[in-house]
């Protein structure tokens, strides 16, 4: 088996702050081609750096096998900015004690390294394995996995099952897998009226009370009580802004922002309509942006396959959960059943992000077991 620790170091040493392109994909390609994979790379987005349209690199790799099944690993090579205060360089992976430190250690270059190590231990004749790897998961996710899905459909590559390597474990490797995720919609609220002098209120009209009244009504909403597999949907007000630098001016505009994470009792469109109707009563405009819809891969053969592999290597059975934020699984679910399973998430996005060295070896073995079982199924 190719060493997961060495592979992780190679990926982590290639800076890849979102949106990622270039060197980190060179490393990925160099790892996969000796294992018999055909690698296709392409870039989407043609806007300036820093914009939502900035170029994003994507990689699809496939190794065709004699068996009838097609199993896909999916993940992202882009990372969040490292920030300050690292004990060692964020892109200079370093072992200290039992841990490997560096940006991407758990989210999610470490898991991708384990995937590569795993397929080295799965016979090519067992069936088809592919990698769906983007450089735009931590960013706006406009030109990443969605573009990969379009490419796969055009090329006729349809996996039977897909495993995403997000860091799902909580306290120890293997204690949780994600069989679904809530949806996400963000909304920008704007109230406008007439600016004027505070000493002449009859010549002006502030929009602030109307915006505050709308937000109070929204904040009081109880969207649902949750479902068998999902926690209750929640609406959170995330920003309010007037931007008035003067103490003697009645402002003519006020803005706010909210975010809703929602279960499968709702859709992004239905929630947008609900918020828009409430805001309309207060003469507040709404601009919604739906980031993803909820999805669920009901417990069954696929989740049992993962649980068996985890138990065989760790002695524990992972909890099936839908908690947490969104991931690219929200797009991949349109291809086939998808489940997320990966490393311990305690340090993701933090300074001195780190993974237990032993966990890399164990996760590689778990991934190999899952791939073999998926291709045998």
N, C-alpha and C positions, 0 to 999 in steps of 0.2 A: 504494500500500500504506500502510495506517495505520502510523505510526511506532512500532516496538516499544519504543524507549527511552522515549518519552513515556508509553506505556501502562504500562510497568513502574514508572515513577516514581509514577503515579497509584495503582497498587495498593499499592506499598510505603509510600506516605504514609498509608495507612489502617491503623492498628494492628489486628492480628488474632491476638493470642496465643490459641492453642487453648484452648477451642473458640470458633471465630470466628462472629460474627453481625454484621449491620448494615452499617456504612459501606463495608467492602470489597466486600460484595455489591452495594451500591448502585452502586459504581464499575463492577463487572463488568457489571451490567445496562445501565448507561448506555453501555458500549462496544459491547455486542452488539445492542441493539435497532436502532440506525441501520444495522446491516449486514443487517437483515431477519430477525433471530432472534426467535422467541417465547420468552419467559423465564418459567419457573415456579420460584418460590422457596417453600420450606417449612422449618419448624423441627421438630426432634424432640428429645425429652428435656425433662423437667419438674422436674428435681431442683435442689438449691441449687448456687450457684456453687462450683466446686472439686470437685464430686463427679463420678463417672462418668456421672451422669444429667443433668448440666447441659445447658441448651439448646444445640443445634447447628443452624446454618443450612446449607441445601443449595440448590444451583441446578442446574436442568436447562434447557438452552436448545437449541432446534432450529430449523433453517432447511430446510424441505422443498424439494427440487429435483426436476427432471423426470426425472433419471436414476434407475435402479433401485437403486443402491447407497446404503448409509448408513454413513458414516465418523464415528467419535466421537473427540474429544479429551477426556482426563480429567486431573484434577489436584486440588490442594487450595490453598485460600487461607489456611488457618490456618498459623501459624508457632510455633516454640518461643520461650519467653521470651528477651528479648535479653541479659539479664545486664548486668554493669557493664564499663566500660573502653572504650566506643566513642569513637572520635576525633570522630565527628559523631553526631547523634541516630540511634538505630536505626530510627526511623520518620520520619526526615527525609532522604530519599534525596539523595545528594550525589555529583557527579562529581568525581573527583580524578585527573588524568592520564587514562589510558585505561580507568579502572575506574569503575563505579557502585557505591557503597556503600549498604548498608541491609539490615535483616532481610528475608529473603525474596528477595534478589537472585537466588540460584540455586535455593533450595528453598522454594517454586517459583513465586513470582510472576513472575519473569523469563520462565520458560518459558510461563506462561499468557498473558503479554503477547504473546509470539511467536506463540502459537496464534491469538490474536485478529487480530494483524497478518496472519497467513497467510491466514485465511479471507476477509479483505478482498480478497485477490488470487485467489480461486477463484470462478469464475462460479456464481451460484446455480443455474442450470439444469444444472450438471454432476452434481448429485446431492444427497442429504441429508447435512448435517453437524450434529453435535450437540456440546454441551459438558456433561460430567458433573463438576460442581465441588462439593467438600465443604468444610466448615469443621471437620472432625474426622478428620484423618489423623495429625497429630502427637500426638493424645491417645489415648483408649481405643478409638477407631474403632467405637463401638457404634451411633451414630446418624447416621453419615455416609454413606459410599458404599453400605453395605448397604441403607440406607433409600432411596437413589437408585435402586438396582437394583430394589427392590420397586416403586417408583413407575413406572419404565420398563416393567416387565413388565405392570403393571396398565393402563398407557396404550397398550400395544402398540408401544413403541419398541424395536426390536431391531437394533442396529448389526451390520454385517458384520465390521468390524474396529475395534479401539480402540487408540489410542496414548496412553500415560501420559507426562507430561512430567517425570518425576523426573530429577534431575541424575545422569546415568549416565556422563558422560565423565570421564576420569581425569586425563590430562595435557594434552590439548587437545580442543577441541570436535570431536566426531565419532569419537573413538577407541574408544568402547564403547557397545553397546546391551544391554539386558537382555531375554533371551528367556524367562526363567523366574526363579523365586526359590525358595529353600528354605522349608520350613515352620517354624513356631515354636510351642513349647509351654513354658509356665512352670509350675513346680510348687513348692508350699509343703509342707514336711515338718515334722511335729510329733511329738515323743516326750514322753510324760508318765509320771511315776511318783510317788514319795512324797517330799515335802519333809521335811527334818529338820535336826537339829543335827549338825555335823561330828564332834563328840565322841561321838556316839551313832549310828554308822552302821548298827547293827543295827536301828534304828528307822526308817530311811529307805532310799531306793533312788534313786540318781541316774539320769536318762535319758541323760545326756551320752555315756557310752561306746557305748550302742546307736545313737544318732544318728551318732556319729563312725564306727562300724563300717559303717553303711549307706552313708554318704557315701564311705567308702573303696572299698567295692565298686562303687558307682556311678561313681566317678572312674576306676576301672580298666577300665570298659567300652570296648570298641572296637565302635562301632555298625556301621560298614561302612568300605570303602576308597574310597568315591566311585563315580560312574558316568561314562558318556561325557560328560554335560553338567553334572554336579553334583560339587562337592567333597565330601569325607567329612562325614558328620553329626558334630556335636560337642556334648557335654554339658559344661556349665560350672557349677560351684557358685558362686553369686553372693552368698550371705550365710549367716552362721551367727550365732545370737543366743541368749543365755541370759537376759540382763537381770537378773543377780543382783547387787544392790548390796552384799551382805554377805559378808565373808570367812569367816564361821563358819556358813553355811547351805548345806546340800545342796539344790540347786534341784530343784523338782518338774517342770520343763518346760524343753525345749530346742527350738529351731526353726532351720530352715535353708531356703534357697531355691535352686533350680537352674533353668537355662534350657537347652533343647535346640533347636538349629537343625538341621533334618533334610532329607535329600533324598527323592526319590520312591521309595526302597526302603522307606519307612516311612509311617505315618500318625500323626497326633496321638494317636489312640486306642490304636494298638499300642504306642507308646512309653510312654503313660501306664500301660498294663497291665504293661509290662516293669518300670518303676520301682516301681509299686505292689507287684508280686510280690517284688522284692528287699527293699523296705522292710518288707513284712509279716514276713519272716523275722527282722527285728530289732525288731519291735513298734513300728514307726514309721508314723504315718498320713500319707497323701499327698492333697493337693488340687491336681489339675491344671487349668490353663486353657489351652485351645488357641487361639492367636492366628491361625493360618492354616495351611493345608495347602500343600505344595509344588505348583508348577505349571510346565509347560513348553509353550511354543509352538515346536514343532520348526522348525528352519531350513527355509525354503520360500519361497513367493511373497511373503509379507508381509515377512519379514526381508530378502529380496532387494530389495524395493521401497524399504525404508528405506536399505539400503546404497547403492543407486544414487543416491538423493537426496543422501546425505551425500557421496559421492564427487564428485558433480557440483559441489557447492558448496565442498568443502574439499580434494579431491584424495586423501583417505584413505578406506579401507574400515573400518568399525567392526567390532571384535571382538564376536562373539556370546557373551554371558556370562550366568551365573546367580549370580554372587557378590554379596555384600552382604546387607543386611537385608531386612526385609519392606516391602511397600508395598500400596497399595489395589488393585494389580493382582491380588492374591490373591483378591479378591472379584469383580473385573470379568471374570476369566477364565471365570466361569459364564455370561456373556452371549455372548462371542465370543472369537476369538483376540486376544490382547493382548500388546503389546511396549512396553517403556519406552525412551525416548530423550530426552536433554536436555543441559543445560549441564554445565560442569566442576564437580565436586563438592568441590573441595579446601577451600572455606571454609564449607560448609553447617554450620549450628548453631554457628558460631564467632562470636566478637566480630569486628566489622568484616567481616562477610560481604560479598562483592563479586563482581561479574560484569564481564567485559570488554565494553565498549560495543560493539565490533565483533562480538562473538559473538551479541549479541541480533539484529542485522540478519541475520547469516548463518543463525541458527537459524530465524528467521521464513521465510526463503527455503526452507530445508530442509523445514519443516513444510508450506509451500504445495506443494512438489513432491510430498511424500508424500500429501497430501490429494487432489491432482489424480490421481495414479496410482491411489490406492485407489478413487476414484469412476469411473475409466476401466476398472478391472479387471473 
